[in-house]
Amino acid sequence: MDGKKALYYGAIAIAVLIGVSVLVSVVSAVLSLAWAVVSGIVSLAVLAGLVYVAYKAGSWLFGGDDAVTNADSIGGSWSTSSTSSSTRSSGDAPKNERDRLRRQYVEGQIGEAEFERRIASELETEELDEIDRELERER
């Protein structure tokens, strides 16, 4: 083999070696980028799960709004007289009562006739409360 051929084959071998090296580097970079994206998504999902669990635990421990919702849906509904008497002390309680009735109707806990009866009763009670407030203002 003469010297020119040896140099030619040597140059081809170096070019192939450089080409394979570049190809391996590009594949490695793409794979590491994909791994970083997947790792970030998994980390965010785990973090979101932990935040959700902490929120639910805090709600349950400190008796937030979710605790009342869960008590209604898990243990059945509390008697409407005690709920309405305790919630009517605030100004927006009738709206909360209507929202609770709507939620129970949508979830199938009460039928349409029962829903309409309770809403009518709630609206009647609300009108009576407004009349009582107006009478109190006039006195």
Secondary structure, DSSP 8 states (H G I E B T S, - for coil): --HHHHHHHHHHHHHHHHHHHHHHHHHHHHHHHHHHHHHHHHHHHHHHHHHHHHHHHHHHHHT-HHHHHHHHHHS----HHHHHHHHTTSTTHHHHHHHHHHHHHHTTSS-HHHHHHHHHHHHHHHHHHHHHHHHHHH-
